[in-house]
Amino acid sequence: MRRVEPPIKEQYSLLHHSARFFTLAIDKLVKAKLSGDMFKEEKAVVELSRLIGDSNVLANLLGRRRLLLEFEKFKERTQPKEDMILFEDTPVVPSVDFVDAVKDLLSRPVYGEELKLGFEAAREMYLGRSSFAMAKTIDGILTKKVRNVIADSMFKGLPIPEASEIIAEMGNWSTAYAQTVYRTNLTQSYTTGRFEQAKSPNVARVIGAFQYTSLNDMETRANHRAADGLIASVHDPIWNTLKPPLGFQCRCQVVMVDKFTLDRAGLIATNGDVTRGWMLSSGSITKTPPGRFAFAGPDPKFKSG
């Protein structure tokens, strides 16, 4: 049986590969804004919207794909070769565009048919109004940033900077902003794809819950660490609050828990519902929440899920 890598490896590959394209899209929008050409600015917003939408759809499909590969592992079937798709103008492989990347995913013999339904759901979720609304929000943030740069120069008694100077002044900020927002957005889409795929009837026969896991290193935030070990049904409303990411640049994830493990731990009620549990560092599962769990939750002003 082929070993299936944990989702965190794929998630990191996805997040650390391509924030550059988002940065370029932001720079293009700033330049269009400074040109004073409203048509050019609106075109840049639309292009940014398309990048956001395509990227989110692909991240969602990759999350679904990962869930299906893990599911196949539980069924002890031979796994297909795992070749991460990463392109050029969304987050995914050099010289492969969005359409070709999606076709490749949907053509796979093991999980392609399952992903076709997921693809339609993801398109409906991320393309159109959703991605355009996010692009317009970013446009508004960039407008404020440009105004702040100009106001700062005026406050210091300096001449109003040229467009090239404003872009240079925003350079480091644009890169940091792109990495933070874009990667967090993709993490949300990736995790959402995993949750939605876990609800499919075929998968739900075997998989009943997710377990929240954090890396628990020096960079792990206390409120994220507090959620570590939570086991809850895929349908449990607690995930409305605790579904990763819980903040910008969050590295937490969820892993599947099969029904055999849940039953053995006493987490399946007589009516078939899954009750909450917590995985302890010892490897045992308890129904009593650890004291630290009271501090679990999203970062301030961050909307989880």
ChimeraX attribute file (.defattr): number of C-alpha atoms within 10 A of each C-alpha:
attribute: neighborCount
match mode: 1-to-1
recipient: residues
	/A:1	8
	/A:2	12
	/A:3	10
	/A:4	16
	/A:5	12
	/A:6	15
	/A:7	21
	/A:8	16
	/A:9	9
	/A:10	17
	/A:11	21
	/A:12	13
	/A:13	15
	/A:14	24
	/A:15	20
	/A:16	12
	/A:17	16
	/A:18	23
	/A:19	22
	/A:20	18
	/A:21	19
	/A:22	25
	/A:23	20
	/A:24	15
	/A:25	19
	/A:26	23
	/A:27	19
	/A:28	19
	/A:29	25
	/A:30	23
	/A:31	19
	/A:32	19
	/A:33	21
	/A:34	18
	/A:35	12
	/A:36	10
	/A:37	11
	/A:38	12
	/A:39	11
	/A:40	16
	/A:41	20
	/A:42	16
	/A:43	13
	/A:44	23
	/A:45	25
	/A:46	18
	/A:47	17
	/A:48	26
	/A:49	25
	/A:50	19
	/A:51	23
	/A:52	24
	/A:53	25
	/A:54	23
	/A:55	27
	/A:56	28
	/A:57	29
	/A:58	29
	/A:59	29
	/A:60	31
	/A:61	28
	/A:62	26
	/A:63	26
	/A:64	27
	/A:65	25
	/A:66	25
	/A:67	25
	/A:68	22
	/A:69	23
	/A:70	20
	/A:71	21
	/A:72	18
	/A:73	16
	/A:74	14
	/A:75	10
	/A:76	11
	/A:77	13
	/A:78	13
	/A:79	15
	/A:80	14
	/A:81	8
	/A:82	12
	/A:83	6
	/A:84	12
	/A:85	19
	/A:86	22
	/A:87	21
	/A:88	16
	/A:89	19
	/A:90	26
	/A:91	31
	/A:92	22
	/A:93	18
	/A:94	12
	/A:95	12
	/A:96	17
	/A:97	16
	/A:98	22
	/A:99	10
	/A:100	12
	/A:101	17
	/A:102	20
	/A:103	12
	/A:104	13
	/A:105	20
	/A:106	21
	/A:107	13
	/A:108	13
	/A:109	10
	/A:110	17
	/A:111	19
	/A:112	17
	/A:113	13
	/A:114	18
	/A:115	23
	/A:116	17
	/A:117	12
	/A:118	22
	/A:119	20
	/A:120	11
	/A:121	16
	/A:122	24
	/A:123	16
	/A:124	13
	/A:125	17
	/A:126	21
	/A:127	19
	/A:128	14
	/A:129	13
	/A:130	14
	/A:131	22
	/A:132	21
	/A:133	13
	/A:134	16
	/A:135	23
	/A:136	16
	/A:137	13
	/A:138	19
	/A:139	21
	/A:140	11
	/A:141	12
	/A:142	19
	/A:143	15
	/A:144	12
	/A:145	17
	/A:146	19
	/A:147	12
	/A:148	12
	/A:149	18
	/A:150	17
	/A:151	14
	/A:152	13
	/A:153	13
	/A:154	13
	/A:155	10
	/A:156	8
	/A:157	9
	/A:158	11
	/A:159	10
	/A:160	14
	/A:161	14
	/A:162	11
	/A:163	15
	/A:164	11
	/A:165	12
	/A:166	19
	/A:167	20
	/A:168	12
	/A:169	14
	/A:170	17
	/A:171	14
	/A:172	11
	/A:173	14
	/A:174	21
	/A:175	17
	/A:176	13
	/A:177	17
	/A:178	21
	/A:179	22
	/A:180	17
	/A:181	16
	/A:182	25
	/A:183	25
	/A:184	21
	/A:185	20
	/A:186	24
	/A:187	29
	/A:188	22
	/A:189	27
	/A:190	29
	/A:191	26
	/A:192	21
	/A:193	27
	/A:194	25
	/A:195	23
	/A:196	18
	/A:197	25
	/A:198	25
	/A:199	16
	/A:200	13
	/A:201	10
	/A:202	13
	/A:203	16
	/A:204	16
	/A:205	12
	/A:206	17
	/A:207	23
	/A:208	26
	/A:209	29
	/A:210	25
	/A:211	21
	/A:212	24
	/A:213	21
	/A:214	19
	/A:215	16
	/A:216	15
	/A:217	8
	/A:218	7
	/A:219	9
	/A:220	15
	/A:221	17
	/A:222	15
	/A:223	18
	/A:224	27
	/A:225	21
	/A:226	21
	/A:227	27
	/A:228	24
	/A:229	24
	/A:230	26
	/A:231	29
	/A:232	23
	/A:233	23
	/A:234	22
	/A:235	17
	/A:236	15
	/A:237	11
	/A:238	13
	/A:239	17
	/A:240	12
	/A:241	15
	/A:242	19
	/A:243	23
	/A:244	27
	/A:245	28
	/A:246	27
	/A:247	22
	/A:248	19
	/A:249	16
	/A:250	22
	/A:251	21
	/A:252	22
	/A:253	23
	/A:254	24
	/A:255	17
	/A:256	22
	/A:257	19
	/A:258	18
	/A:259	18
	/A:260	14
	/A:261	15
	/A:262	23
	/A:263	14
	/A:264	10
	/A:265	14
	/A:266	16
	/A:267	24
	/A:268	19
	/A:269	11
	/A:270	7
	/A:271	6
	/A:272	10
	/A:273	13
	/A:274	22
	/A:275	16
	/A:276	21
	/A:277	22
	/A:278	22
	/A:279	19
	/A:280	14
	/A:281	9
	/A:282	6
	/A:283	9
	/A:284	9
	/A:285	20
	/A:286	18
	/A:287	15
	/A:288	9
	/A:289	16
	/A:290	16
	/A:291	8
	/A:292	13
	/A:293	17
	/A:294	11
	/A:295	13
	/A:296	19
	/A:297	22
	/A:298	22
	/A:299	17
	/A:300	8
	/A:301	7
	/A:302	12
	/A:303	15
	/A:304	18
	/A:305	19
